[in-house]
Amino acid sequence: YFDGTALRIAKLSGEVKKSVEGLSGGNHGSWTKDGKYLIVDTVRGSALHPGKILRIHSKTLKIDVIGSHNSNYKDGQNSHPHVNASPDGKYIIYNTNNMGA
């Protein structure tokens, strides 16, 4: 989960197991089917990788920047990326209200 300052990976009990500090997200994310990666979007004000779509390895927390989503989150929040991985893990699907994302 995102708590405003970091991404936290926790047990169902709430016990935090791992954290990525400085990562502020749009609170949208999905796991790949194999559970190996978490795909997330970050807000433009994030201290780490602002306005990006990221792939985070579940065991190492290594971050790969997939690209920019170009969603503005303004004007009544017209668009949120709501990133998802395709079932085969080959594609990332997301929303944007800007061209050329």
QUIDA-V637150 format. One record per residue. RES is the residue in three letters. SS is DSSP state (~ for helix, > for strand, _ for the rest). Layout:
RES,SS
RES,SS
This chain:
TYR,_
PHE,>
ASP,_
GLY,_
THR,_
ALA,>
LEU,>
ARG,>
ILE,>
ALA,>
LYS,_
LEU,_
SER,_
GLY,_
GLU,_
VAL,>
LYS,>
LYS,>
SER,>
VAL,>
GLU,>
GLY,_
LEU,_
SER,_
GLY,>
GLY,>
ASN,>
HIS,>
GLY,>
SER,>
TRP,>
THR,_
LYS,_
ASP,_
GLY,_
LYS,_
TYR,>
LEU,>
ILE,>
VAL,>
ASP,>
THR,>
VAL,_
ARG,_
GLY,_
SER,_
ALA,_
LEU,_
HIS,_
PRO,_
GLY,_
LYS,>
ILE,>
LEU,>
ARG,>
ILE,>
HIS,>
SER,_
LYS,_
THR,_
LEU,_
LYS,_
ILE,>
ASP,>
VAL,>
ILE,>
GLY,>
SER,>
HIS,_
ASN,_
SER,_
ASN,_
TYR,_
LYS,_
ASP,_
GLY,_
GLN,_
ASN,_
SER,_
HIS,_
PRO,_
HIS,_
VAL,_
ASN,>
ALA,>
SER,_
PRO,_
ASP,_
GLY,_
LYS,_
TYR,_
ILE,>
ILE,>
TYR,_
ASN,_
THR,_
ASN,_
ASN,_
MET,_
GLY,_
ALA,_
